[in-house]
């Protein structure tokens, strides 16, 4: 207690008149405040409370008095911090806050939330600066960001793992089961050519048809699990194939516009983008009630953009916000996580009755490669 009284007295200018009772009370209040407080007059600090000294690791108020408040900030941020505080004081007479970083006496940095307000101090225009230690909050925010990044990586790793398993299963179906069924069909063709008994021939033809159906189903399942076109011919051709198949299944009119016919991407980029577009197309069927779907693919030297547009009923995009998100929007949320894992951005534009545009923008590097 005695230490704090000494600190208060050490900040008074001996040449000044004795403080009024109101000023004494004001000092007493801010001296025991939970936030660090400094008062600046004519560009220099004339008063700091005990909490600010404690936050910054100083022992004596005289170590800070006489400095400009901007000197509390880490050197790299001093100019911009001073500009922000000056401009906002000019534009507003109300309290405002910014996040900043203060330099402690031992050379470490302390993240703070700084509030600045114009006041009158000992009859002169002054500025009161209130600094709140937010290091714990920043630590928690960093942990949350790290956790979110881990979730994004996990989500994408699961997608890639699933894609690898799908591809392996598709290869087994094509190379083993598909080939065996195809060979059985060929043998059955040979047998049917030598059968004279019409009754037996009719039964064998029924078996032959079953084998033909199994071949088609195996081929269809192979493409559904992992379309070879994606791995053999690339993303753009795979999107063309998927859009054509989508149109056949749903009777929705489709088109695709692109500024290149082929682009070389990393496997994870191709798989995630293809699966994301596939998920968007499924959402259109479930919710949009659209009759037309258009896909636009644009490639630049450093970015790839895939835009999926429908003329459906649209929706209120505020429903995608954290406060109002429902289970129906989980698919879009999942796509967003995957695209952000690639360093990209998902944008959704929609108006009720005027369709929806979903844009996937992913950074790519085409250095040394042909691009538009």
N, C-alpha and C positions, 0 to 999 in steps of 0.2 A: 504493500500500500504506500509506504514512504517513497519507494522508487518512483512510482507514478506521479506523485506530487512534485518530486524533484524535476521530472521530465517536463511537466507543465510549466514550472517556473523558468526552466532553462530556455524556453522558447519565447519568452517575453523580451521585447526590446527595452532595455533600461531607459532609453530616451523617451519612451512613450509614457503617457499619463497612465495612472492606475486604471485597470479594467473596471468597467461598470459591473454592477451585480448581475445584470442579464448576461454579459459576456462571460463572467466567471461561471455562471450556471451552464452556459453553452459549452464552454471548455470542459466542464465536469461531465456533461452528458456524452460528448463525442470521445472524451478520453477513455471512457469505459465501454464504448461501442464494440460490437463483435466484428465490425468491418474495419479495414484500414482506412484512415481518413487523413487527407492533406488539404491545406488551404493555400491557394496561390494568389498573390497580389502582384500586379504589374509584371507578370511573367516569372516570378520566383516564388518558391515555397516559403511560407512564413510560419507554418504550423504543421506538425504531424502528430498523430496520436500514438499511444503505446502499441496498439494492435498492428499498425503499419510497420513500425520498427521491428516488431516480433516476426511478422510475415517475411520481411526482407533480410532479417538477420543482423540488424544494426543495434548498437547498444545505446547510442546517444542521438537525440533529435538534431543536434548541431551538425551531424554528419550529412543530413539531408537539407536542412534549412539553407536557403540561398541558392539552391539549384532550381532549374526549370523542371516542371513536372514531367516533361517529355523525357528527361534524362533518367527517369525511373524505368523507362521501357528499354527492352533489349536493343542494342545499337541498330540492328537491321530493320527495326520497325519504328524508330524514333520519328523519322520524317513523316511517314504516313499517319502515325498516331497523332502527331501534332496537327496535321492538316484536318483530320477527322474531328478532333476536339474543337478546333478553331471554327470550322465551318458550321458545325452543329450548334455551337454556342451563338453564332451570329444568326442562324436561322430559327432558333427556338429558345424560349425562356423556360422551357419545362425540362424535367429530368430526362436524360437519355442514357443508354448503356451500350457499350461495345465490349467485345472480348479482346484482350490484349495479353502481352507477355512481359512481365517485369523482370529486371535483372537484380538478383540478390547479391549481397555483399560478398559471398563466397564464390561468385561466378556462375551459380546455377540459375536456371530460369523458372519462373513461377507463373503459370497461367492464371489470369485474373479476369473478373468481369468488372469493368470500370464504369461508374456512373458519374456524370459531371453536371453541375447545376450552378448558374450564376447566383451569387449572394452578395451581401454587403458585410464587410469585415472591418471593424474599427473605423467606420465611416468611409471606407474606400471600396470601390467595386472589386469584387474578388470572385474566385471560382472555388467551389468545394468539390473535391475529388474523393469518391468513395470506391475503394477497391475490395472486392470479395474474392477470397481464395477459391478457385474452382478446379484445383488440381485433382481432387478426388473425383469430381464429376467428369473431367477429361479422361481420367484413368478408366472409369466405368464406360464412357463413350467408346474409348479405344478397344476395350474388351468386347463391347457389343459389336463394333465394326469387324473385329477379328472373328467373332462368332458367326456373324452374318456371312463373312467371306468364306469361312469354313463350310457353312451350309450350302453356299453357292457351288463351291468346289465339290462337295459331296453329291449334290444334285446332278451336276454335270458328269462326275465320275460314274454315278449310277446309270446315267443315260449312255455313256460310252461303254460301260461294262455290259449293259443290256444289248447295245448294238453289236458288240463283239459276240455275245452269246447267240443273238439272232442270226448273225452271219454264219457262225459255225453250224448252227442247226440247219440253216438254209442250204449250206454246202452239203451236209449229210443227206438232206432230203433230195437234192438234185443229183448228187453223184452216186448215191446208193439206192435209195428207194425209187427215185425217178427213173434211174437207168434200169433197175430190175423190172419195173412196171412196163417200161418201153420195150424191153426184151421179151417180156411175156406177151405183149401185144403183137410183136412181130411173129413169135412162134404160133400164136393163135391164128394169125392171118394165114400162115402156112398150113395149119391143120384144117382150117375151114375150106381151103382150096382143094383138099383131097377128100372131103366128106361127101358121100352120096346120099346118105340117109337124111331126108329132110327134117324129120323130127329131131334127130340128134343135132343136125346143123342149126336148127332154130334155137336149141338150148345153148349151144356153143356161141352163137351170135349174141345172145343175151349176156353171156359171161364176157365176151369180147367188148360189149358196150360198157359193162361195169369197169373193165380194165381201162378203157378209154376215158371214162369219167374220172377214175382215180388218177390217171396221168394229168388231166386238166386241173384237178383239185390240188395235186402235189405241186404243179407248176405255179398255180395261183398262190398257194400257201408260201412257196419259196419267195415269190416277189413281195408278198405281204410282210414276211418276216424281215427280209433284207434285200431290197431290190438290187440286183447285180449292176444295174445301170448306174447307180450312185457311185459304186466303187470302180467301175470300169470306164465310165464315160464322164463322170463328174456331176457337180451339183446342178448346173443349168439344164443339162439333158434330163437329169432325174426329175427336176421340177416340171419340165414339159411332159414327161411320161406320167407323173402323178396327176397333173392337171387334166390330161386326156382321160385317164382312168376315172378321175373324180367326175368328169362330165358324163361319162358313160353310165356311171352308177347312179347319179342324182338327176340327170337331165338338165342340169344348170349350165347355161352358156358360159364358156370360159375363153380367155385369151391370155397370151403372155407376150410382153414386150421386153426386149433386152438390148443392150448396146454391145454385147459380145456373145459369142456362141460357146465359149469355153473359158474357164478360169481355174488355175491350179490353187487349191486350198489345202490347209492341213486337214487330216482326217477328222479331228474333233470339230473343226469349223463346219465341214461339209455335213457331218452327221447331225450336229445340233441344229444347224439351219434347216436341213431337210425335215427333221422331226418337228421343229417348231412350226414350219409352214403346214405340215401334215396336221398338227394339232389345231391350227387356225382354221383349216378347211373343215375339220370335224365340228368345230364350234359353229361355223357358218351353217352347216346342215342342221345342227341341234337348235340353234337360237335365232338365226338371222332372217329366215324365210325369204332368202334372196333368189333372184332368177338369173343374175349375172355376177360372175367373179372374174376380176382381172388381176394379173400379177405383173409387176414391173421389177426388172432386175437391172441395177445400174452399178457399174464398176468404175472406180477411179484408181489412181495410183496408190492411194492409202486407205480406201474404204469400199465396202460392198454394202449396197442397200437393196433389200427385198421388200417390196410394198405389196400387200394383199388388200384389194379393195372389193367390196360387195355393195350391191344396191338394196340391201335388206332393210329391216325396220329400224336399225340403229338402237342405241341405248344411251342412258345417262352415264357418262364416264365417271361421275362422282361416286358411283357405286363401287368403283375399283379402289377407292381410298380405304386406308386401314380401319377407319371407324365404321365403314358401311359394307366392307367386303363380305360376300357370302360364298357358300361352297361352289356356286356356279361360276365364280370368277377364278377359281383355283388354277384352271388350265392356263389362263393368261398370266397369272402370278408366277406359275412354274416356268413359262416361256421367258418371262422377264428375268428370272434368276439365271437361267441358262445363258441368255444373251449377255447379261452383265458379267457372267463368268468369262466370256470371250472378250470383255472389255468394251462391249457395245451398249447400245441403248434401244429400248423398246418404246415406241410412241404409238398412242391410240387416239384417233380422231373419230368422233361419232356424234351424230345428232339424230334424235328420234325422228323416224320417217325419212331419213336422208342417207342411210347406209353407214358403213364403217370402213375406215382405212387403218390397217395395222402395219407399221413400218419397223423393220428390223435393220438396224445400222451397226455394222461390225467393222472394226479396223482391220485392214489387211495390208500386207507389204508386197507390192508387185515390183519391187526394185529389180531391174535387169530383165523384166518380163514384158511382153507386149500388153498394152492396156490402151483404152480409148483416149 
